[in-house]
Amino acid sequence: EGSVALNTRLGYQRALAVKEYIAKRTGLNTRVFEIQNGVENWVGLRNKVSISDLSEKQQVLDIIDKVPIDKGREEQLKKLNKGKTYSYLLRYFFPELRYAGYIKIFYEE
């Protein structure tokens, strides 16, 4: 877990690893792939929290809704309940929000 810049870099590295994995197994040149790196999934986290029975649900939603990412949103979540809430989010919410995907397109001549 880290800054937006760190998470963006990690996301790109994950996408690059998927690209290289597919290219290696298909024999396709890596130049035929285009990588698009997403951003942190705050919408997904908000949705998961909103339907949860998390005891600090409203506080988490208020932080997500009212604190801009670049103004310390994640840091405020980390401070909530002496870090216990963030640890819970890390363990039970974040893993389901991390994913990679690909689209395969075939062209016929």
DSSP file with accessible surface (Angstrom, degrees, kcal/mol):
  #  RESIDUE AA STRUCTURE BP1 BP2  ACC     N-H-->O    O-->H-N    N-H-->O    O-->H-N    TCO  KAPPA ALPHA  PHI   PSI    X-CA   Y-CA   Z-CA
    1    1 A E              0   0   96      0, 0.0     2,-0.3     0, 0.0    89,-0.0   0.000 360.0 360.0 360.0 135.3    0.0    0.0    0.0
    2    2 A G        -     0   0   14      1,-0.2    72,-0.0     2,-0.0     0, 0.0  -0.857 360.0 -28.8-164.8-158.4    1.4    3.3   -0.9
    3    3 A S     >  -     0   0   67     -2,-0.3     4,-2.9     1,-0.1     5,-0.2  -0.111  59.2-105.1 -69.8 167.5    1.0    6.6   -2.7
    4    4 A V  H  > S+     0   0   68      1,-0.2     4,-2.7     2,-0.2     5,-0.2   0.918 123.2  52.8 -59.3 -41.8   -1.0    7.1   -5.9
    5    5 A A  H  > S+     0   0   66      2,-0.2     4,-2.3     1,-0.2    -1,-0.2   0.925 110.6  46.3 -61.4 -44.9    2.3    7.3   -7.8
    6    6 A L  H  > S+     0   0   52      1,-0.2     4,-2.8     2,-0.2    -2,-0.2   0.942 113.8  47.8 -63.1 -46.7    3.5    4.0   -6.3
    7    7 A N  H  X S+     0   0   32     -4,-2.9     4,-2.5     1,-0.2    -2,-0.2   0.869 110.7  52.2 -65.1 -34.7    0.2    2.2   -7.0
    8    8 A T  H  X S+     0   0   60     -4,-2.7     4,-2.3    -5,-0.2    -1,-0.2   0.933 111.3  47.1 -64.7 -44.0    0.1    3.5  -10.6
    9    9 A R  H  X S+     0   0  135     -4,-2.3     4,-2.4    -5,-0.2    -2,-0.2   0.928 112.8  48.6 -64.1 -43.6    3.7    2.2  -11.1
   10   10 A L  H  X S+     0   0   55     -4,-2.8     4,-2.3     1,-0.2    -1,-0.2   0.908 110.3  52.0 -63.1 -40.6    2.8   -1.2   -9.6
   11   11 A G  H  X S+     0   0   12     -4,-2.5     4,-2.4     2,-0.2    -1,-0.2   0.910 109.9  48.9 -61.4 -41.9   -0.4   -1.4  -11.7
   12   12 A Y  H  X S+     0   0  109     -4,-2.3     4,-2.7     1,-0.2    -2,-0.2   0.923 110.0  51.3 -64.2 -42.4    1.7   -0.7  -14.9
   13   13 A Q  H  X S+     0   0  101     -4,-2.4     4,-2.2     1,-0.2    -2,-0.2   0.890 109.8  50.1 -63.9 -36.8    4.2   -3.4  -13.9
   14   14 A R  H  X S+     0   0  130     -4,-2.3     4,-2.2     2,-0.2    -1,-0.2   0.926 111.3  48.6 -64.4 -45.1    1.4   -5.9  -13.4
   15   15 A A  H  X S+     0   0   23     -4,-2.4     4,-2.5     1,-0.2    -2,-0.2   0.908 110.7  51.1 -62.4 -40.5    0.0   -5.0  -16.8
   16   16 A L  H  X S+     0   0   49     -4,-2.7     4,-2.7     1,-0.2     5,-0.2   0.910 108.2  52.2 -63.3 -40.4    3.4   -5.4  -18.4
   17   17 A A  H  X S+     0   0   56     -4,-2.2     4,-2.4     2,-0.2    -1,-0.2   0.910 109.9  48.5 -63.6 -40.3    3.8   -8.8  -16.7
   18   18 A V  H  X S+     0   0   45     -4,-2.2     4,-2.7     2,-0.2     5,-0.3   0.932 111.3  51.0 -64.5 -43.5    0.4   -9.9  -18.2
   19   19 A K  H  X S+     0   0   42     -4,-2.5     4,-2.7     1,-0.2    -2,-0.2   0.942 112.7  44.5 -58.3 -48.9    1.5   -8.6  -21.6
   20   20 A E  H  X S+     0   0  105     -4,-2.7     4,-2.5     2,-0.2    -1,-0.2   0.890 111.9  53.5 -66.4 -36.9    4.8  -10.5  -21.5
   21   21 A Y  H  X S+     0   0  133     -4,-2.4     4,-1.8    -5,-0.2    -2,-0.2   0.941 113.1  42.4 -61.7 -48.6    3.1  -13.7  -20.2
   22   22 A I  H  X S+     0   0   27     -4,-2.7     4,-1.8     2,-0.2     6,-0.3   0.929 114.4  50.8 -66.6 -43.6    0.6  -13.7  -23.0
   23   23 A A  H  X S+     0   0    7     -4,-2.7     4,-2.1    -5,-0.3     5,-0.4   0.923 110.0  50.4 -60.6 -42.6    3.2  -12.8  -25.7
   24   24 A K  H  < S+     0   0  168     -4,-2.5    -1,-0.2     1,-0.2    -2,-0.2   0.894 114.7  42.9 -63.5 -39.9    5.5  -15.6  -24.5
   25   25 A R  H  < S+     0   0  143     -4,-1.8    -1,-0.2    -5,-0.2    -2,-0.2   0.687 122.0  37.7 -83.4 -18.9    2.7  -18.2  -24.6
   26   26 A T  H  < S-     0   0   68     -4,-1.8    -2,-0.2    -3,-0.2    -1,-0.2   0.613  99.2-126.1-104.2 -17.4    1.2  -17.1  -27.9
   27   27 A G     <  +     0   0   70     -4,-2.1     2,-0.2     1,-0.3    -3,-0.2   0.522  59.9 145.1  81.3   5.9    4.3  -16.2  -29.8
   28   28 A L        -     0   0   90     -5,-0.4    -1,-0.3    -6,-0.3     2,-0.2  -0.491  57.4-105.9 -77.0 149.2    2.9  -12.8  -30.6
   29   29 A N    >   -     0   0   71     -2,-0.2     3,-2.0     1,-0.1     4,-0.2  -0.505  23.4-128.0 -71.2 138.1    5.2   -9.8  -30.8
   30   30 A T  G >  S+     0   0   60      1,-0.3     3,-1.5    -2,-0.2    -1,-0.1   0.728 103.2  74.4 -62.5 -17.9    4.8   -7.6  -27.7
   31   31 A R  G 3  S+     0   0  203      1,-0.3    -1,-0.3     3,-0.0    -2,-0.0   0.668  84.1  65.5 -70.1 -14.4    4.4   -4.6  -30.0
   32   32 A V  G <  S+     0   0   99     -3,-2.0     2,-0.3     2,-0.0    -1,-0.3   0.535  90.6  84.1 -84.2  -2.4    0.8   -5.8  -30.9
   33   33 A F    <   -     0   0   53     -3,-1.5     2,-0.4    -4,-0.2   -14,-0.0  -0.743  61.0-159.9-101.1 147.0   -0.2   -5.2  -27.3
   34   34 A E        -     0   0  154     -2,-0.3     2,-0.5     2,-0.0    -3,-0.0  -0.994  11.3-147.9-123.6 129.2   -1.4   -1.9  -25.8
   35   35 A I        -     0   0   41     -2,-0.4     2,-0.5     2,-0.0   -23,-0.0  -0.836  13.2-175.8 -98.7 131.5   -1.3   -1.4  -22.0
   36   36 A Q        -     0   0  156     -2,-0.5     2,-0.5   -24,-0.0    -2,-0.0  -0.985  13.7-152.9-125.0 118.8   -3.8    0.7  -20.3
   37   37 A N        -     0   0   60     -2,-0.5   -25,-0.1     1,-0.1   -29,-0.0  -0.786   9.0-150.2 -95.4 128.2   -3.3    1.2  -16.6
   38   38 A G        -     0   0   53     -2,-0.5     2,-0.2     1,-0.1   -27,-0.1  -0.035  14.9-115.6 -80.2-169.8   -6.3    1.9  -14.4
   39   39 A V        -     0   0  128      1,-0.1    -1,-0.1   -28,-0.1   -35,-0.0  -0.696  47.4 -60.4-120.9 175.1   -6.4    3.9  -11.2
   40   40 A E        -     0   0   41     -2,-0.2     2,-1.7     1,-0.1     3,-0.3  -0.324  53.5-122.2 -58.7 139.8   -7.1    3.0   -7.6
   41   41 A N     >  +     0   0   55      1,-0.2     4,-2.1    56,-0.1     5,-0.1  -0.474  51.9 150.7 -91.4  70.5  -10.6    1.7   -7.3
   42   42 A W  H  > S+     0   0   25     -2,-1.7     4,-2.8     2,-0.2    -1,-0.2   0.854  73.4  55.7 -68.9 -33.5  -12.2    4.1   -4.8
   43   43 A V  H  > S+     0   0  103     -3,-0.3     4,-2.5     2,-0.2    -1,-0.2   0.941 108.8  47.5 -64.1 -44.6  -15.7    3.6   -6.4
   44   44 A G  H  > S+     0   0   12      2,-0.2     4,-2.3     1,-0.2    -2,-0.2   0.912 112.5  48.9 -62.3 -42.1  -15.4   -0.1   -5.8
   45   45 A L  H  X S+     0   0    4     -4,-2.1     4,-2.8     2,-0.2     5,-0.3   0.942 110.8  50.5 -63.4 -44.2  -14.2    0.4   -2.2
   46   46 A R  H  X S+     0   0   75     -4,-2.8     4,-2.6     1,-0.2    -2,-0.2   0.920 110.6  49.5 -59.8 -44.4  -17.1    2.8   -1.6
   47   47 A N  H  X S+     0   0   87     -4,-2.5     4,-1.2     2,-0.2    -1,-0.2   0.921 112.1  47.5 -61.1 -44.8  -19.6    0.3   -3.0
   48   48 A K  H  < S+     0   0   59     -4,-2.3     4,-0.3     1,-0.2     3,-0.3   0.913 113.9  47.1 -64.3 -43.1  -18.2   -2.5   -0.8
   49   49 A V  H >< S+     0   0    0     -4,-2.8     3,-1.5     1,-0.2     5,-0.3   0.920 106.7  58.4 -64.5 -41.4  -18.2   -0.4    2.3
   50   50 A S  H 3< S+     0   0   40     -4,-2.6    -1,-0.2     1,-0.3    -2,-0.2   0.790 111.8  39.9 -63.6 -26.8  -21.7    0.9    1.7
   51   51 A I  T 3< S+     0   0  146     -4,-1.2    -1,-0.3    -3,-0.3    -2,-0.2   0.371 102.3  94.8-101.4   4.9  -23.2   -2.6    1.7
   52   52 A S  S <  S-     0   0   21     -3,-1.5    -3,-0.1    -4,-0.3     5,-0.0  -0.333  76.7-128.5 -89.3 173.4  -21.1   -3.9    4.5
   53   53 A D        +     0   0  144     -2,-0.1    -1,-0.1     4,-0.0    -3,-0.1   0.020  52.5 152.9-106.7  25.9  -21.8   -4.2    8.3
   54   54 A L    >   -     0   0   16     -5,-0.3     3,-1.7     1,-0.1     4,-0.2  -0.314  47.2-137.0 -55.8 129.7  -18.5   -2.4    9.1
   55   55 A S  T 3  S+     0   0  103      1,-0.3     3,-0.3     2,-0.1    -1,-0.1   0.819 105.0  43.5 -65.0 -29.1  -18.9   -0.6   12.4
   56   56 A E  T 3> S+     0   0   28      1,-0.2     4,-2.5     2,-0.1    -1,-0.3   0.026  78.5 127.5-100.5  25.9  -17.1    2.5   11.1
   57   57 A K  H <> S+     0   0   67     -3,-1.7     4,-2.8     1,-0.2     5,-0.2   0.912  71.5  45.7 -51.1 -52.5  -19.0    2.4    7.8
   58   58 A Q  H  > S+     0   0  115     -3,-0.3     4,-2.6     1,-0.2    -1,-0.2   0.896 112.5  51.2 -64.7 -36.8  -20.3    6.0    7.8
   59   59 A Q  H  > S+     0   0  100      2,-0.2     4,-2.1     1,-0.2    -1,-0.2   0.920 111.8  47.3 -65.0 -41.8  -16.9    7.4    8.9
   60   60 A V  H  X S+     0   0    0     -4,-2.5     4,-2.7     2,-0.2     5,-0.2   0.937 112.8  48.8 -64.3 -46.0  -15.2    5.5    6.0
   61   61 A L  H  X S+     0   0   10     -4,-2.8     4,-2.9    -5,-0.2     5,-0.2   0.908 109.8  52.4 -61.6 -40.0  -17.9    6.7    3.5
   62   62 A D  H  X S+     0   0   53     -4,-2.6     4,-2.5    -5,-0.2     5,-0.3   0.912 110.6  47.6 -62.8 -41.3  -17.5   10.3    4.7
   63   63 A I  H  X S+     0   0   17     -4,-2.1     4,-2.3     2,-0.2    -2,-0.2   0.945 113.9  46.7 -64.6 -46.4  -13.7   10.2    4.2
   64   64 A I  H  < S+     0   0    8     -4,-2.7    -2,-0.2     1,-0.2    -1,-0.2   0.917 119.4  41.1 -61.1 -42.4  -14.1    8.7    0.7
   65   65 A D  H  < S+     0   0   81     -4,-2.9    -1,-0.2    -5,-0.2    -2,-0.2   0.817 126.2  29.7 -76.9 -29.9  -16.7   11.2   -0.2
   66   66 A K  H  < S+     0   0  153     -4,-2.5    -3,-0.2    -5,-0.2    -2,-0.2   0.656 103.4  71.7-110.9 -17.9  -15.2   14.3    1.3
   67   67 A V  S  < S-     0   0   18     -4,-2.3    -1,-0.1    -5,-0.3     5,-0.1  -0.889  76.3-132.3-107.3 116.4  -11.5   14.0    1.3
   68   68 A P    > > -     0   0   62      0, 0.0     3,-1.5     0, 0.0     5,-1.1  -0.285  20.4-118.3 -61.5 150.8   -9.7   14.3   -2.0
   69   69 A I  G > 5S+     0   0   69      1,-0.3     3,-1.4     3,-0.2     4,-0.5   0.921 115.4  48.5 -55.7 -46.1   -7.2   11.6   -2.9
   70   70 A D  G 3 5S+     0   0  131      1,-0.3    -1,-0.3     2,-0.1    -3,-0.0   0.475 105.4  60.9 -78.7   0.8   -4.4   14.2   -3.1
   71   71 A K  G < 5S-     0   0  148     -3,-1.5    -1,-0.3     0, 0.0    -2,-0.2   0.158 130.0 -79.2-111.7  16.1   -5.4   15.8    0.2
   72   72 A G  T <>5S+     0   0   15     -3,-1.4     4,-2.5    -5,-0.1     5,-0.2   0.749  73.1 149.4 102.2  26.2   -4.9   12.7    2.3
   73   73 A R  H  ><S+     0   0   33     -5,-1.1     4,-2.0    -4,-0.5     5,-0.2   0.948  81.2  43.1 -55.7 -51.6   -7.9   10.4    1.9
   74   74 A E  H  > S+     0   0   13     -5,-0.4     4,-2.2     1,-0.2    -1,-0.2   0.898 112.1  54.2 -64.7 -38.1   -5.9    7.2    2.4
   75   75 A E  H  > S+     0   0   95      1,-0.2     4,-1.4     2,-0.2    -1,-0.2   0.890 107.6  50.4 -63.5 -38.7   -4.0    8.8    5.4
   76   76 A Q  H  X S+     0   0   87     -4,-2.5     4,-1.3     1,-0.2    -1,-0.2   0.894 109.2  51.1 -67.1 -38.6   -7.2    9.6    7.1
   77   77 A L  H  < S+     0   0    1     -4,-2.0     9,-0.5    -5,-0.2     3,-0.3   0.899 107.8  53.8 -62.6 -38.1   -8.5    6.1    6.6
   78   78 A K  H  < S+     0   0   77     -4,-2.2    -1,-0.2     1,-0.2    -2,-0.2   0.810 108.9  48.9 -66.3 -29.1   -5.3    4.8    8.1
   79   79 A K  H >< S+     0   0  163     -4,-1.4     3,-1.5    -5,-0.1    -1,-0.2   0.729  85.0 109.9 -81.7 -23.8   -5.8    7.0   11.2
   80   80 A L  G ><>S-     0   0   25     -4,-1.3     3,-1.3    -3,-0.3     5,-0.9  -0.296  96.1  -5.0 -59.4 128.6   -9.4    5.9   11.8
   81   81 A N  G > 5S-     0   0   72      1,-0.3     3,-1.9     2,-0.2    -1,-0.3   0.872 128.3 -63.8  55.7  38.6   -9.8    3.7   14.8
   82   82 A K  G < 5S-     0   0  195     -3,-1.5    -1,-0.3     1,-0.3    -2,-0.2   0.812  98.2 -55.5  56.9  33.6   -6.0    3.7   15.4
   83   83 A G  G <>5S+     0   0   18     -3,-1.3     4,-2.3    -6,-0.2    -1,-0.3   0.315 114.4 111.5  88.5  -9.3   -5.5    1.9   12.1
   84   84 A K  H <>5S+     0   0  139     -3,-1.9     4,-2.0     2,-0.2    -3,-0.2   0.898  77.0  50.0 -66.6 -39.9   -7.7   -1.1   12.9
   85   85 A T  H  ><S+     0   0    2     -5,-0.9     4,-2.6     2,-0.2    -1,-0.2   0.937 111.4  48.3 -64.9 -44.0  -10.3   -0.1   10.3
   86   86 A Y  H  > S+     0   0   13     -6,-0.5     4,-2.9    -9,-0.5    -2,-0.2   0.919 109.8  52.4 -64.3 -40.4   -7.7    0.3    7.5
   87   87 A S  H  X S+     0   0   74     -4,-2.3     4,-2.0     1,-0.2    -1,-0.2   0.900 110.0  49.3 -60.4 -39.9   -6.2   -3.1    8.4
   88   88 A Y  H  X S+     0   0   92     -4,-2.0     4,-2.9     2,-0.2     5,-0.5   0.925 110.9  49.2 -64.7 -44.2   -9.6   -4.6    8.1
   89   89 A L  H  X>S+     0   0    0     -4,-2.6     5,-2.8     1,-0.2     4,-2.2   0.913 110.2  52.2 -60.6 -43.6  -10.2   -3.0    4.7
   90   90 A L  H  <5S+     0   0   53     -4,-2.9    -1,-0.2     3,-0.2    -2,-0.2   0.908 116.3  39.3 -58.0 -43.2   -6.8   -4.2    3.6
   91   91 A R  H  <5S+     0   0  178     -4,-2.0    -2,-0.2    -5,-0.2    -1,-0.2   0.897 130.9  20.7 -77.4 -40.9   -7.6   -7.8    4.6
   92   92 A Y  H  <5S+     0   0  115     -4,-2.9    -3,-0.2    -5,-0.2    -2,-0.2   0.658 130.9  28.5-109.5 -18.2  -11.2   -8.1    3.6
   93   93 A F  T >X5S+     0   0   16     -4,-2.2     3,-0.6    -5,-0.5     4,-0.5   0.799 108.7  57.8-110.1 -47.9  -12.0   -5.5    1.0
   94   94 A F  H >><S+     0   0   20     -5,-2.8     3,-1.6     1,-0.2     4,-0.6   0.864  96.1  62.2 -60.2 -41.5   -8.9   -4.6   -1.0
   95   95 A P  H >4 S+     0   0   70      0, 0.0     3,-1.1     0, 0.0    -1,-0.2   0.894 103.6  50.3 -55.7 -37.0   -8.0   -8.0   -2.4
   96   96 A E  H <4 S+     0   0  130     -3,-0.6    -2,-0.2     1,-0.2    -3,-0.1   0.647 105.9  57.9 -74.5 -13.1  -11.3   -8.2   -4.3
   97   97 A L  H << S+     0   0   27     -3,-1.6     2,-0.6    -4,-0.5    -1,-0.2   0.492  89.2  85.6 -94.1  -4.4  -10.6   -4.8   -5.8
   98   98 A R    <<  +     0   0  111     -3,-1.1     2,-0.3    -4,-0.6   -58,-0.0  -0.864  56.4 138.1-101.2 125.3   -7.3   -5.8   -7.4
   99   99 A Y        -     0   0  189     -2,-0.6     2,-0.3     2,-0.0    -3,-0.0  -0.992  35.6-150.9-159.1 161.6   -7.5   -7.3  -10.8
  100  100 A A        +     0   0   66     -2,-0.3     2,-0.3   -86,-0.0    -2,-0.0  -0.967  20.7 174.3-132.7 150.2   -6.0   -7.5  -14.2
  101  101 A G        -     0   0   67     -2,-0.3     2,-0.3     2,-0.0   -83,-0.1  -0.933  13.1-155.1-147.5 170.3   -7.7   -8.3  -17.4
  102  102 A Y        -     0   0  151     -2,-0.3     2,-0.4     2,-0.0    -2,-0.0  -0.986  10.5-140.8-148.1 157.7   -7.1   -8.4  -21.1
  103  103 A I        -     0   0  153     -2,-0.3     2,-0.5     2,-0.0    -2,-0.0  -0.981  15.1-154.3-119.8 131.1   -9.0   -8.2  -24.3
  104  104 A K        -     0   0  127     -2,-0.4     2,-0.4     2,-0.0    -2,-0.0  -0.923  10.9-170.4-108.9 127.4   -8.2  -10.4  -27.2
  105  105 A I        -     0   0  111     -2,-0.5     2,-0.4     2,-0.0    -2,-0.0  -0.967   5.4-158.7-121.2 132.1   -9.0   -9.3  -30.7
  106  106 A F        -     0   0  158     -2,-0.4     2,-0.4     2,-0.0    -2,-0.0  -0.898   3.2-162.2-109.1 137.7   -8.8  -11.4  -33.9
  107  107 A Y        -     0   0  199     -2,-0.4     2,-0.4     2,-0.0    -2,-0.0  -0.964   3.5-159.1-116.9 134.5   -8.6  -10.0  -37.3
  108  108 A E              0   0  189     -2,-0.4    -2,-0.0     0, 0.0     0, 0.0  -0.922 360.0 360.0-111.5 139.6   -9.3  -12.0  -40.4
  109  109 A E              0   0  242     -2,-0.4    -2,-0.0     0, 0.0     0, 0.0  -0.685 360.0 360.0 -99.4 360.0   -8.0  -11.0  -43.8
